[in-house]
Amino acid sequence: MEQIYITGHRNPDLDSICSASAYAVLKNHLDPKHQYVAVRCGHLSSNVKGILTALNLPTLPYMQNVYPKVGDVVLQSTHHILDTSKLSEVARFYDSHTPSVIPVYQGDKFYGLLSVDDITSWVMKAMSGKDSIDYIPMVKEIMREEEEPVFATELFEDAKQKLSVSQKRGLAVYNEEGFFGYVTRRCFLKAPKYNVILVDHNEPRQSIKGIEEANIVEIIDHHRIDAVKTDVPIYIDAEPLGSTCTIVYQLFLRHNVTPDEMTAKTLLTGILSDTVILKSPTTTYIDQVSAKALAAVCKVNLEEFGLFMFSNTQGLKTREPQEAIASDFKTYSEKGVTLGIGQCEVTTLHDLSEYAREYLENLEQIRARNGLDWAVLMITDILKEHSVLLCTEHRLNGHLQYHLMENQIYDMPNVLSRKKQLLPELLNVIDMSL
């Protein structure tokens, strides 16, 4: 079956992981003609990994990119010959199959590829100055030296270039287990495209690498729209809800499908994470109703489940700063200013002074490494519904409406949402300063 991959953004949070996982369940139920595979295109933070483990939820396989690869066009023959086979045996094989190359084995071990050019070259030499051939060689006697092999994971364009400068008609393809198949020039006439559904994001720079060369078939999201261009109309469900998992649950209901207990728990986890146990200003009535219904399906107390979930998060003092900042870090571009915004949830801000300066230093390193103009980190106490903002040095810091606690650190009482509260403030500051 043709595969369709479902993926969230490059810094996968719980909403991204859980919405991809649950939507794959729904799509496989609705469309048995395709195989929907939920993947992640980034590495999990220790916090996300810890929560998924504590709740016994899947972490999803890692997919680095959706660039077309050799493995997508590899040919696998059900026939092969031995290196000691006579050319007459190959002739009988050609009579019914006419391949451009044939895999050759030495016992159980792959030996190389015999091409029609190898045969033609030997025949022309053998008949030079003669009217007949008086000797029938073994296959290994006429095979030319093998070209350097390619691997199934190699990029399509790289392998195409290798074959274009090769004198061979085909190249052997290997995977981690050994000989996998072969490719010929015909394999590279047209590059294949992966089919991808985007969840919890729609912007190309936040998506899996190679998305510009893939077929985007659907977008399920709850953020602002800055979507990648598509060649044909596609299904988009973009709603101003607190969580992508809420949208996915509503799609279950729309198709009259009840999620199983594990899928319900997966969806509930995403909702409670992105809405901070339904306390975030992004939370809507639909989020609240959905969360209560899902809690009933998976037989948990909603509040207790949310508190247990967040109790498995590490404090920032014990985490590696670069990993913590990058775990939920998104980039934006507005009026010529490139901006990075990270967010970390904690259960207390009392120890902020013990790690704030170290995090500011690492935030600056991330800003410089990514070529950003400005980078900020929002640290949110989910229990007290209170945040602080760490900012790299920038002229726009002085325009922020938040209370300056100390240099580069701002107090943000009652601010929980990056999307609905912090991002609009930062974009407004950029607008007002121009």
N, C-alpha and C positions, 0 to 999 in steps of 0.2 A: 504494500500500500504506500501511496505517496505520503511523505511526512510533512507536517506543518508544525513549526516550532513556535512556542509561546514563551516570550521572555519579557522581563521587566528591565529596569535601567541598570547602568553599569555599576552603581554602588547599591546593591540590593538590600533594601530594608524588608521588614516583615510584610508590609502591604504588597510590595513587589513580588516577593517569593510566594506568598499565600494566594494572591489573585491569579498568578500564572498556574500554580498547581491546581487550584479549584476549577479554573476555566478549562483546563485540559480535560478534567473529569466530565464537565458538561458537554464539551465539544465532541469527545469520543462517544458519548451517549447519543448525541443528536446526529452525528455524521459518521457512521461506521465504515464509509468508503475511504476515509482518510485516517491516518494515525496522527493524533495531536500529542506533541511531546513538550512538556514544560521544562525549561532550562533556565539557568542563570548565566549572565554574561559578565559577572564580576565576582570577586571573592567575598565571602561572608565575614562580617566583623565578628569579634569574639562574643559580643552581646547577642547578635542575631543568632549565631550558632548555639549559644548557651540556652536561649529561649526555645528554639526549635527542638533541641535535645531534651530539655525539661518537659516539653509538651508531647514528645514522641511524634513530631511532625517531620515530613521529608525535607531535606536540604536542597534537593534538585541537582542534577548533574551540571557540571560547568561546560559551557560552550564558548570558546574564545572568539570566534567570528563566524560570519556567514559568507565569506568569500568562497567562490566555487573552487573545488579541490580535485585532485587527480582521482580520489576515491569515488567521486560523483560520476565519473565517465569511464571507469575501468571496465575492461571486458574480461570475462571469466569463461574459458573454454571447458567443456565437459570432455574434450578429447585431448590426448597428448600422445607423443611417441617417445621411444627410448633412443638414447644417443647411439645405440648399436643397431638400430633399425636400418634396413637397406633403403636406398632411394626409391626402389621399386614399390616398397610398401607405402612410402610417402605419396607416390604417384596415384596409388589406388585411393588414398585418403583424399587427395585433391579432386579426384574424379567426382566425389559426392559432396564435398564441402567448400572447396576453393577459397580457403582463408588467405589473408596476406601474411600472417605469421602463425606458427604452431609452437606451443610450449614443448620443450624437450626435457626429458628426465633421465637421470643416471640412477637407475634403481628407483628409490623413493624420493630422491633429492632432485630439486629443480636444477637443470643444467644450463638452459638458455633458451633463446627464441630462434627458431629457424624461419627465415623469411623467404618469400618467393624470389627475392633478388639473389639470395645465396644459391638457390637451385639453378636459376637462370645463368648466373656467372659460371658455375661449375660446368653446366651443359655446354655453354658456348666455348669454354676452354677445351673441354674433352672432344668436341667435334671440330676444333680448328684443324683444317687440312685433312679431315676424315669424312667419310660418308656414314659412319656408324660409331656406336659407343661399345667398346669391348670390355668395360669394367663398370660394375655398379657399386658405388662407394657406400659406406655407412654415413649416417647423418652427421656424426661428429667430425667427419673428415671434410665436410664442405661448409660447415658453419664458420662464419667470420667471428672475430673477437667481439664479445659483448660490450655494448655501451654501458656507461655508468647507470645503474638503476635509478628509478624515481620511487618516491614513497607516497602512499595513499593520502597522507596528510599534506603533501606539497600543494602549493597554490596552482590552480589551473593555468594561469598565465605563465608561471615559471616553467612548468613542464612543457607547455606549448613551445616556448622559446628553445628549450633543450632539444626537442624533436625537430624543430625547424632547421637547426644547424647540424643535425645528425644525418649520416648516410643510411641509417636504418629506417625501415618502415614502421617499426614499433619498438617500444621500450618495456622492459619488465617492471612491474610494480610490486613493491613490498609493503607489508604492514608489520606490526610488532611480532607476528607469528612466523614471518617468512614470506615466501612468494605468494602473492595475492591475485595476480592477474597481469594484464598487459594493456597498453594503450597504443593506438595507431593514429596516423594523421587524421583520419576521419573523425576520431573522438573529439578533436579540437575545432571542428567547423563552427560550433556555436557553444558559447559558455552556458552552463546550466544556471538556474537561479533557485535559491532557497525560498521557500514560502514561510513568512513570518507574521505572527500576530504580536503587536506591541501592547503591553499592559502597564499601567501606572506611569506612563510617559508617552510623549509623541514627538519629542524633539530629536532630530538625528544625532546631535552631539552627545546626547545622553544615552543613546541606544547602542546595541551590539555593533562591534566593528564590522564593516562591510555591508551595513544596512542599505547603503545607496546602490548596491548591486543586487539586492534581493527583491522579491515580490512581497510587498506589505499587503496582506489580505484583510486585516482588521486592526482597529485601534480601540482599546477599552481604557479610558483614562478619566481622571478628575482634576487635571491641571489645566493651565492656560494652553491655548492652541498655538503651536508653532510647528506644525506637522511637516514631515518630509513629503516631497512631491511624489505622487503616484501616477502610473501610466493609465490606469483605469479607475472608475468609481469603486470605492470600497465601503465596507460597513464600519461606521464610527459610532461608538457610544461614549460620548464625553459629557459627564454630568457634574454639576457643582456640589458633590457630596463629600463627606469626610474621608472616604476610603474607596479605593478601587474595588475592594472586596464587597462593599455594599452594592456596587453596580453589578458585579458578577452574581451576587445572590439574587438580585432583582431579575437577572436574566434566567436564573433557575426557575423563578416563579413565573416569568413570562412564558416559558416553555412547559409549564406545568410539571416540573421535575423537582422532587424533594431530594436535597443533598443527603448522602449517607452521613453517619455520625462523625467519621474522620474528616470528611470534607466540610461539614458544618463547623467543626472545631478549627479547621484551617481558616475558614472565612471569618469566624469570630475573632481569631488571633489578629488577623490583618486589620479588622475594623477597630478593635480596642487599642491596637498599637498606634494607628494613624490618627485616631481621635483622642488619644490619651485617656482611655477609659471613658469616652463620651464627654470629656470635659473641654476639649478644644473648641474654639469658636467656629471651626469648620464643621462641627457636628450638626447634622440636620435631623429632622423628625424621622426621615427614612432610615438614617443610620441607627437611631435609637430603636425603632421598631424591628429592623433587621437583626440587630444584635440580640435583642430579647428573644426573637424567634429562633435564632441559631443556638442560643444558650439552652433553650428548651429541647432542641433536637439532640444536642450532645450532652444533655443532662448535667449542666453545671450552673452554679450561682454566678451570675454575670460579674458582679463586683469582686467576689472572691477570686474568680478566674483571672480578672484583669490585674489584681494586686499580686497574685502569685506569678503571673507572667513578668511583671516589672520587677519583682523581687529577685529575679534571676539576672538582672543587669548589674554589671560591675560599676563601681565608682570610678570616676576619671583619674583619681590619684593612683590607682593600681593598674591602669591601662597604659599601653604604649601610645603616646600622644599622636603620632602620625597615623596610626591605624584607627584611633578613635575619631579623629577629625575627618579622615577620608571615608569612614564607614557610611556616612550619609551626607555627602558633599555634592552640591549641584552648581553648575556654572550658568551664568546668564550674560547677555550682551545687550546693553541699552544705551543709546545715544553716544556710542563710541567708548563706553566704559565697560570693561569686562570684569565681571563680579563673581566671586565664589562664596556660597553660603553653606555652612555646615550646621548640623544640629545634633546634639547629644542629650539624651534623657538621663536624669539621675534621680535619686530619692532624697537627696539633701544637697544644699548649697553651703552648708556650714564649713566644709573643708576647702572652699574655693581658693582661699589665699595660699593654700599649700601647693597648688599646681597651676594657678592662673598664668604666671610668668613663663613657665616651661611650655604651656600650650600656646601662648602668644608667639614664642620663638618658633615653634613648629608650624604654626599657622602661617607665619611669614615665609618659611621655607617652602610650604605647599603653594603659596601665592607665586613665589618666584619661579618655582619649578614648572608651574602651569602657565606662566606668562600672563598672569592676571594683574589688573590694576589695583584691585581691592579685594580683600577676603575677610569674612567675618565668621565667627562661631557662636551659635546660640546654645546656651546650656540651660536646660529646662528642668526644674524641680517639679515632677509630675504630681507629687502629693500636695505641695503648697501652691501649685499653679502660678509659678513665679520663674522668670528667666533672667539671665544676665547675658550680655553680649560682649565678646572679645573681638577687637578690630585690629587689623594691621594698620600701620601708619598711612594716612591718606588725608588730603585736604577736606574731603567730604565728612570726615568724622565730626567736625565742628558744627555741621548742619543737622545732626541727628537730634530728634526730639526727646531722647531718653536722658535720664539723669546720669551724669558722669560721676562714677564712684571713685575712680582713680584713672591715671593715664591709660587709655585704650580699653577701659572696662566700663560698661554702661549697665545700669539697673533697669529691668523691664518687668515691673509687677503686672500680673494678669495677662502676660503675653505667653501664649503657648504655641501658636501656629506660625511656622515659617511662611507658608503659602499665603495665608489670609491676613496676617498682621505684620510680619517682618518684611517680606518681599515688597509689598506696596509702599511701606515707609522708605525703604532703600531706593526704590525706583522714583519715588517722589523727590527725595533728596537729590538724586541725579538730575531730574527735570528742573528743579528749582535753581540749581547751581549753574545751569547753562545760560 
